[in-house]
Amino acid sequence: MIPLNASQRSNRASQTDTSSGTSTFADVFSYAIHRGVSEQQLRAETGLVRTDLINPEIRLPGELFHSIWKLIAAACPGQAVGIQNGSAAPLSALGLLPQSMKYAETLRSALQALVSYGPLLSAQICLELVESEGEALLQTYHPLDALDGGIVTEYFMSMTWRSIQQAIGKEDSLVRVEFVHQPHSLLRFYEAFFDVPVRFKQPRNALVFRRAALDIPAKQSDIYLFKYVQGNLDLLRDRWGLSSHRSPLAEIHDTIARNAEGCEYRVEEIARSMNMSRRSLQRMVNDHGFTLRQLLENARRAKAQQLLRDPTISIAAIATQLGYSDARAFRRAFKRWTGETPPQFRGGLIG
């Protein structure tokens, strides 16, 4: 990659997904050097130099963040570098979000603050708190996850878990952790950090809590400080032009998920369900940095992984439920998504 000059970096930042300024980049940049990645390698891959990371006015392209993590992973094969860094990095790398969670009233309001202000970390991140009868899932998705095999997701979830522990202490709140990708290290390493079962090759990335734990009060709850920090976060959100309302992308995700339950994946049906034209739907998705194909493939992948967990459902039947013309087309798509064939994925679950 050719190094970018200041003007190019500014233009690129305005056109792509961005991080919340340079603090997170600075932390990971320094970590990369600590793990043996040279500044020359970093500059060649990202076009960044140290001076790019001291200007709070710059919001850098998100794909550069993932590129740095790929270099770290290459320098540390067989290690869960996202968890390693996330277990030791200062929580200030997430900006004011940990402070907001720290002063919240309960775990629920802390997680709701994270969902609300998560786009300050990345304009394309999709965070959602989903409550069921007995569990509550903090789900996270980012379109660039595939670039680094889920390393950034591991980093974010480990930092999030530390922020939660700062807020409520080591309460018996977390039930398990789920990742879409395959592990980068031994399972025991992940479970030692989270202190709960950790599952990979799942339909979603999620921290799964006991639903009753959402009412656990924060140790340092302070409504005045909570509102003060949120006020500053609101200013940042306004400054970067981020919506304070639920993202239209989340509504599209919900519609796709509902249609998927009925084995319906056609774009026309999604648009009809949202009372929109196909062109308007495509424009809305593109405005958020996605394509409809990406969203539909993500939904199909999640549904496929769910169905493959049931050994009584044949590969051909799964292909039909996912809207493929035959099992061969489904096998090709699944191999592209996961690097495994459906039988290999199913065999790994049994093993």
C-alpha positions as CSV (number, residue, x, y, z in Angstrom):
1,M,0.0,0.0,0.0
2,I,1.3,3.5,-0.9
3,P,1.5,5.7,2.2
4,L,-1.2,8.3,2.3
5,N,-0.6,12.0,2.7
6,A,-2.7,14.1,5.1
7,S,-5.3,15.1,2.4
8,Q,-5.7,11.5,1.2
9,R,-6.2,10.3,4.7
10,S,-8.9,12.9,5.4
11,N,-10.7,12.1,2.1
12,R,-10.5,8.4,2.8
13,A,-11.9,8.8,6.3
14,S,-14.9,10.6,5.0
15,Q,-15.7,7.8,2.5
16,T,-15.4,4.7,4.7
17,D,-16.2,3.2,8.0
18,T,-14.3,5.0,10.8
19,S,-13.0,4.4,14.3
20,S,-13.8,6.9,17.0
21,G,-10.7,9.0,16.5
22,T,-7.1,7.8,17.1
23,S,-6.9,6.5,20.7
24,T,-7.8,2.9,19.8
25,F,-5.5,3.0,16.8
26,A,-2.7,4.3,18.9
27,D,-3.1,1.5,21.4
28,V,-3.2,-1.2,18.8
29,F,-0.3,0.4,16.8
30,S,1.9,0.3,19.9
31,Y,0.8,-3.2,20.7
32,A,1.8,-4.3,17.1
33,I,5.3,-2.9,17.6
34,H,5.5,-4.6,21.0
35,R,4.6,-7.9,19.3
36,G,7.3,-7.6,16.7
37,V,5.7,-5.8,13.8
38,S,8.0,-3.1,12.5
39,E,6.9,0.5,11.8
40,Q,8.0,-0.1,8.2
41,Q,5.5,-3.0,7.9
42,L,2.8,-0.9,9.5
43,R,3.4,2.0,7.1
44,A,3.6,-0.3,4.1
45,E,0.3,-2.0,5.0
46,T,-1.7,1.0,6.2
47,G,0.0,4.1,5.1
48,L,0.0,5.3,8.8
49,V,2.9,6.7,10.8
50,R,2.9,7.5,14.5
51,T,2.1,11.2,13.9
52,D,-1.2,10.2,12.4
53,L,-2.3,8.9,15.8
54,I,-2.0,12.0,17.8
55,N,-4.5,14.2,16.1
56,P,-8.0,13.8,17.7
57,E,-9.6,15.6,14.8
58,I,-8.9,12.7,12.4
59,R,-11.2,9.6,12.2
60,L,-9.3,6.9,10.4
61,P,-10.7,4.3,8.0
62,G,-11.8,1.2,9.9
63,E,-10.3,-1.2,7.5
64,L,-6.8,0.1,8.5
65,F,-7.6,-1.1,12.1
66,H,-8.3,-4.6,10.8
67,S,-5.2,-4.5,8.7
68,I,-3.0,-3.8,11.8
69,W,-4.6,-6.7,13.6
70,K,-3.8,-9.0,10.6
71,L,-0.1,-8.0,10.9
72,I,-0.2,-8.8,14.6
73,A,-1.8,-12.2,14.0
74,A,0.8,-13.0,11.4
75,A,3.6,-12.2,13.8
76,C,2.0,-14.3,16.6
77,P,0.6,-17.5,15.0
78,G,-1.5,-19.7,17.2
79,Q,-2.2,-16.9,19.7
80,A,-5.5,-15.2,20.5
81,V,-3.9,-11.7,20.2
82,G,-7.3,-9.9,20.3
83,I,-8.0,-11.4,23.8
84,Q,-4.4,-10.9,24.9
85,N,-4.5,-7.2,24.1
86,G,-8.1,-6.7,25.2
87,S,-7.2,-8.2,28.6
88,A,-4.5,-5.6,29.3
89,A,-5.2,-2.5,27.2
90,P,-6.4,0.6,29.0
91,L,-10.2,0.9,28.9
92,S,-9.7,4.4,27.8
93,A,-9.0,2.9,24.4
94,L,-12.8,2.7,24.1
95,G,-13.1,6.4,24.8
96,L,-15.8,7.5,27.2
97,L,-17.9,4.3,26.8
98,P,-16.5,2.5,29.9
99,Q,-17.1,5.6,32.0
100,S,-20.7,5.8,30.8
101,M,-21.2,2.1,31.7
102,K,-19.4,2.6,35.1
103,Y,-21.9,5.2,36.3
104,A,-25.1,3.5,34.9
105,E,-27.8,2.4,37.3
106,T,-27.8,-1.3,36.4
107,L,-26.2,-3.7,34.0
108,R,-29.1,-3.3,31.7
109,S,-28.6,0.5,31.4
110,A,-24.9,0.0,31.0
111,L,-25.4,-2.3,28.1
112,Q,-28.1,0.0,26.6
113,A,-25.5,2.8,26.8
114,L,-23.0,0.7,24.9
115,V,-25.6,-0.2,22.2
116,S,-26.6,3.5,21.9
117,Y,-23.1,4.9,21.6
118,G,-21.3,2.0,20.0
119,P,-21.3,3.7,16.6
120,L,-18.8,6.2,18.0
121,L,-16.3,3.3,17.9
122,S,-17.2,2.3,14.3
123,A,-19.9,3.8,12.1
124,Q,-20.7,0.3,10.7
125,I,-20.9,-1.7,14.0
126,C,-24.2,-3.3,14.7
127,L,-24.9,-3.8,18.5
128,E,-28.1,-5.1,19.9
129,L,-29.3,-6.2,23.3
130,V,-31.8,-9.1,22.9
131,E,-33.7,-10.3,25.9
132,S,-35.5,-13.7,25.9
133,E,-37.2,-15.5,28.7
134,G,-34.1,-16.6,30.6
135,E,-31.2,-14.9,28.8
136,A,-30.0,-11.6,27.5
137,L,-27.6,-11.4,24.5
138,L,-25.3,-8.5,23.7
139,Q,-24.9,-9.2,20.0
140,T,-22.3,-7.6,17.8
141,Y,-21.6,-7.7,14.1
142,H,-19.3,-5.7,11.8
143,P,-19.0,-6.2,8.0
144,L,-15.2,-6.2,8.3
145,D,-15.0,-9.1,10.7
146,A,-14.0,-11.4,7.9
147,L,-10.9,-9.4,7.1
148,D,-9.1,-10.6,10.2
149,G,-10.9,-13.8,11.1
150,G,-12.7,-12.3,14.1
151,I,-9.7,-10.9,15.9
152,V,-11.1,-7.4,16.3
153,T,-14.4,-9.0,17.6
154,E,-12.4,-10.8,20.2
155,Y,-10.6,-7.6,21.2
156,F,-13.9,-5.6,21.4
157,M,-15.7,-8.3,23.4
158,S,-12.8,-8.7,25.9
159,M,-12.7,-5.0,26.4
160,T,-16.5,-4.9,26.8
161,W,-16.4,-7.7,29.4
162,R,-13.8,-5.8,31.4
163,S,-15.9,-2.7,31.2
164,I,-18.9,-4.7,32.5
165,Q,-16.8,-6.1,35.4
166,Q,-15.7,-2.5,36.2
167,A,-19.3,-1.5,36.4
168,I,-20.9,-4.4,38.4
169,G,-17.9,-6.3,39.7
170,K,-17.4,-10.1,39.4
171,E,-21.0,-11.0,39.7
172,D,-22.4,-14.2,38.4
173,S,-23.8,-12.5,35.3
174,L,-22.2,-14.0,32.3
175,V,-23.4,-17.5,31.1
176,R,-21.3,-18.1,28.0
177,V,-19.6,-16.4,25.0
178,E,-20.3,-17.1,21.4
179,F,-18.2,-16.4,18.3
180,V,-18.9,-16.8,14.6
181,H,-15.3,-17.6,13.7
182,Q,-13.0,-20.4,14.5
183,P,-10.6,-20.1,17.6
184,H,-7.2,-18.6,17.1
185,S,-5.8,-20.4,20.1
186,L,-6.6,-23.2,22.6
187,L,-10.2,-23.1,24.0
188,R,-8.9,-23.1,27.5
189,F,-7.2,-19.8,26.9
190,Y,-10.5,-18.2,26.1
191,E,-12.4,-19.8,28.9
192,A,-9.7,-18.8,31.4
193,F,-10.3,-15.2,30.4
194,F,-14.1,-15.1,30.4
195,D,-14.5,-17.8,33.1
196,V,-17.5,-19.3,31.3
197,P,-17.9,-21.7,28.4
198,V,-16.9,-20.2,25.1
199,R,-18.3,-21.6,21.8
200,F,-17.1,-21.0,18.3
201,K,-18.7,-21.4,14.9
202,Q,-21.9,-20.0,16.3
203,P,-24.6,-18.1,14.3
204,R,-23.6,-14.8,16.0
205,N,-21.0,-13.0,18.2
206,A,-22.5,-12.5,21.6
207,L,-21.9,-12.1,25.3
208,V,-24.8,-14.1,26.9
209,F,-26.0,-13.1,30.3
210,R,-28.6,-14.4,32.8
211,R,-31.6,-12.1,32.1
212,A,-32.0,-11.6,35.9
213,A,-28.5,-10.2,36.0
214,L,-29.5,-7.2,34.0
215,D,-31.0,-5.7,37.2
216,I,-27.7,-6.0,39.1
217,P,-26.8,-2.4,40.3
218,A,-23.6,-0.8,39.2
219,K,-21.1,-0.4,42.0
220,Q,-20.5,3.3,41.4
221,S,-23.9,4.2,40.0
222,D,-24.2,8.0,39.8
223,I,-27.1,9.5,37.8
224,Y,-25.4,12.9,37.6
225,L,-22.1,11.6,36.3
226,F,-23.9,9.2,34.0
227,K,-25.8,12.1,32.4
228,Y,-22.7,14.2,32.3
229,V,-20.7,11.5,30.4
230,Q,-23.7,10.8,28.1
231,G,-23.9,14.5,27.3
232,N,-20.3,14.4,26.1
233,L,-21.0,11.3,24.1
234,D,-24.0,13.1,22.6
235,L,-21.8,16.0,21.5
236,L,-19.4,13.5,19.9
237,R,-22.2,11.7,18.1
238,D,-23.6,15.0,16.8
239,R,-20.1,16.1,15.8
240,W,-19.6,13.0,13.7
241,G,-23.1,13.1,12.3
242,L,-24.2,9.8,13.9
243,S,-27.9,9.2,14.5
244,S,-29.2,9.0,18.1
245,H,-32.1,6.7,16.9
246,R,-32.0,3.0,16.2
247,S,-30.2,2.5,12.9
248,P,-32.3,1.7,9.9
249,L,-29.8,-1.1,9.3
250,A,-31.0,-2.7,12.5
251,E,-34.6,-2.6,11.1
252,I,-33.3,-4.3,7.9
253,H,-31.5,-7.0,9.9
254,D,-34.8,-7.6,11.8
255,T,-36.8,-7.9,8.5
256,I,-34.3,-10.3,7.0
257,A,-34.3,-12.4,10.1
258,R,-38.1,-12.6,10.1
259,N,-38.2,-13.5,6.4
260,A,-35.5,-16.1,6.9
261,E,-37.8,-17.9,9.4
262,G,-40.1,-18.4,6.5
263,C,-37.3,-19.5,4.1
264,E,-37.6,-16.2,2.2
265,Y,-34.5,-14.5,1.1
266,R,-35.6,-12.5,-2.0
267,V,-34.7,-8.8,-2.1
268,E,-38.2,-8.0,-3.4
269,E,-39.8,-9.5,-0.4
270,I,-37.6,-7.7,2.0
271,A,-38.4,-4.4,0.3
272,R,-42.1,-5.3,0.4
273,S,-42.0,-6.1,4.1
274,M,-40.4,-2.7,4.8
275,N,-42.9,-0.9,2.5
276,M,-40.0,0.3,0.3
277,S,-39.0,0.0,-3.3
278,R,-36.1,-2.3,-4.1
279,R,-34.0,0.8,-5.2
280,S,-34.7,2.7,-2.0
281,L,-33.7,-0.4,0.1
282,Q,-30.5,-0.8,-1.8
283,R,-29.7,2.9,-1.4
284,M,-30.3,2.7,2.3
285,V,-28.1,-0.3,2.7
286,N,-25.3,1.2,0.6
287,D,-25.4,4.4,2.7
288,H,-24.5,2.3,5.7
289,G,-21.5,0.7,3.9
290,F,-23.1,-2.6,3.1
291,T,-24.6,-4.4,0.1
292,L,-27.8,-6.4,0.2
293,R,-25.9,-9.4,-0.9
294,Q,-23.7,-9.1,2.2
295,L,-26.7,-8.9,4.5
296,L,-28.5,-11.8,2.9
297,E,-25.4,-14.0,2.9
298,N,-24.9,-13.2,6.6
299,A,-28.4,-14.3,7.3
300,R,-28.1,-17.4,5.3
301,R,-24.8,-18.3,7.0
302,A,-26.3,-17.9,10.5
303,K,-29.4,-20.0,9.5
304,A,-27.2,-22.6,7.9
305,Q,-25.0,-23.0,11.0
306,Q,-28.2,-23.2,13.1
307,L,-29.7,-25.9,11.0
308,L,-26.5,-27.9,10.7
309,R,-26.6,-28.4,14.5
310,D,-29.6,-30.7,13.9
311,P,-28.3,-34.0,12.5
312,T,-31.7,-35.1,11.4
313,I,-31.9,-32.4,8.8
314,S,-30.2,-33.4,5.5
315,I,-27.9,-31.1,3.6
316,A,-30.3,-31.1,0.7
317,A,-33.2,-30.0,3.0
318,I,-31.0,-27.2,4.4
319,A,-30.2,-26.0,0.9
320,T,-33.9,-25.8,0.1
321,Q,-34.7,-23.9,3.3
322,L,-32.0,-21.4,2.4
323,G,-33.4,-20.8,-1.1
324,Y,-30.6,-22.5,-3.1
325,S,-31.4,-24.4,-6.3
326,D,-29.6,-27.5,-5.2
327,A,-27.3,-28.8,-2.4
328,R,-24.2,-28.3,-4.6
329,A,-24.8,-24.5,-4.7
330,F,-25.2,-24.5,-0.9
331,R,-22.0,-26.4,-0.4
332,R,-20.0,-23.9,-2.5
333,A,-21.5,-21.0,-0.6
334,F,-20.9,-22.5,2.8
335,K,-17.3,-23.3,1.9
336,R,-16.8,-19.7,0.9
337,W,-18.2,-18.4,4.2
338,T,-16.4,-20.7,6.6
339,G,-13.6,-22.5,4.8
340,E,-15.4,-25.8,5.6
341,T,-18.0,-28.0,3.8
342,P,-21.3,-28.5,5.6
343,P,-20.4,-32.1,6.6
344,Q,-17.0,-30.9,8.0
345,F,-18.8,-28.2,10.0
346,R,-21.3,-30.7,11.3
347,G,-18.6,-33.3,12.1
348,G,-16.7,-30.7,14.1
349,L,-19.8,-30.1,16.2
350,I,-20.2,-33.7,16.9
351,G,-16.5,-34.2,17.7
